[in-house]
Amino acid sequence: MARTRRRKHDEDLINESVRQIDSSNWLIGVLVLYRSPGLVEGALWHDEASCSLTHAPILFPSATTPPDSPYIKLVHQSDSTSAVWSIGSNAFCKVSYIIEGTTPEAVTLSFVRDQQPSFETPIVLYRAPDYHKRSYLFLRRIPGRTLDDAWPSLNQFWRRHYVNAVVNICKEMAEWKSVEFGGVDGQNIPECYLIKGVPQSSRAFSPAILKNRCEALGMDCWNLVFNHADLGPTNIIVENEPCSGKVGIIDFEIAGLLPHAWIRTKFRLSVEMDLSSSVTNDYAWWRREVQNALGASGFDEVRAAWEKWSGFQLRQA
């Protein structure tokens, strides 16, 4: 079951959103990224050099080409709906197709940081103007690597530590409560596991429709809590070499205020939260251990009701 919408084949590919002008300039949406050596006053961020963003002129001195630089690398692509580029060693550019009426990730990140969480989250460096139905978000990199990348090198102690750490983060976020369903700004949440089939419009993700669906599944919709809803190993950042055990959390695209029972349920259902096949043969280990630990901590779930409603029999955790 896909989490996000697929685009038509005749549309521009999301992984072509970044174009190179020359060795130190790139076109990203309506912006030009300029990378200059040394520390430049007024730069938006620094790594081995200084990076600045300016609005693109109407005409360019030369044609653009696909990025061909050690500083700009495509590091992630989710179907044809979003893509992420690393920029130097300290930043990422995330480009996503916009689902009308949904809460922007930058708004959700601001809400999360206002709660002063115990875990790290990306700092928004710049939220660019929407362009060609795409959002452009520049984020400061959280030091470390994804749990998925680290997995083969971790012993059982650290694997279990990260299970418990994420369970504690789920508990922490569940203390951020509301009576209003939906995104942190009251808009829609693009949670595809709560709709049937491919959404025909953004209205399919409206708080009213998602609330009706959650009530039909038997969840308590009076006490809503903040839920990341995508805490798979690729969205958890751990230290390059485990020491303090601290973690960071990224990718808040579908986070919002949902029933408490959906936290554990999502771990039971979402194969997108599995470990990669390249790091283990037991893909569902992560989801299985987290949902079991959540159950031991009193988290309810509605997997059986969801499968009856959806008609899907997914690989369970």
Order of alpha helices (4+ residues) and beta strands (2+ residues): beta-beta-beta-beta-beta-beta-beta-beta-alpha-beta-beta-beta-alpha-alpha-beta-alpha-beta-beta-beta-beta-alpha-alpha-alpha
